[in-house]
Amino acid sequence: MTDSMAREIIQRKKEEYGESLIILCHHYQSDDIIAYADFIGDSLELARKASRIGRAEHVVFCGVYFMAESAAILAPGKSVYIPDRDAGCPLADMAPEGAVLKAWDALKEIADSVIPVSYVNSSAAIKAFCGRNSGTICTSGNALKVFEWAYSKADRIFFLPDMNLGRNTARGMGIPDDLIALWDPEKDLGGLDEETLMKARIILWKGWCPVHWPRFTPEDVSSVRAGCPGIRVIVHPETDPRTVAAADMSGSTANILNCVSRMSPGESLAIGTEANMVKRAASANPQLRIVPLKEVYCDDMARITMEKLADTLLHLEDDTYRVSVPGDTARHAFAALANMLKI
Ligand code: SF4
């Protein structure tokens, strides 16, 4: 299918389905896809939007699989589709359910008063695990508030799967490094001893987003500052804590865009996150100087193409692209997500 055929199909199907179709797009999607978005957002904004979809019967999610699963969980009764089922997330895949349950059982034997919290970048099975154990979900935009809530319920947090978001958030709350434990699923008891686990305030699962870690480094921050005196630097909290410390600020994609909206003409900002979003912010704000801290792209987000979007819209009446989550998993994952949306 050529690009012009794909454009014609997308436009025609959008007109045909009208308000019964909604296309949600993550900020990391390419401009070609964003052009057809009814709503653009980060994980939290898209989760909220999915939970409040009114008349739309069909929700096409241009993002990665765990996001479409979350939409299916939060919008029961709607049909949710993803244009490529193989658009996964390596970070989410680093926390398989079996390994997490094994770690949880071992942890509970040693350390009491522990609550599970998962980053939204996780499978429905992991969200359900949190829901079954009175835990919750967070995004990069609300992690601090969610951690505060979790500490009102338990002495320690079992956080998965992103070790950098966990450490950056814990440090932001003043938790010292010696009370932050890192659970390596490849090792017995996570490579930790009982004393470390008993005194830890947070146990981090050893997972990371390969787009953000270890790609953005403190040296990148020094280098951009040297090339552009006066430039400020903001990075996503999935980056290395040393990079966060070297930058002026860190924040979720929504926070980064808020930061851009507050800048005055002539100011400069280097942004450490996926480059599609950074370049779009730069072209939407020609009065500012916005540059990627480093040009990195998410290969999984890039799996969504116009051709696949067009084909999805041709198959809204069958299961080719439909995303569904088994009932029991969906119920417990919903509980965890609902907890988050209340915080
Ligand atoms: S940017 Fe990272 S966390 Fe987000 S979908 Fe890609 S690999 Fe997963």
Residues whose N, C-alpha, C, O or C-beta is under 5 A from the ligand:
A	BS01	SF4	V64 G88 C89 P90 L91 N121 C209 P210 V211 C298
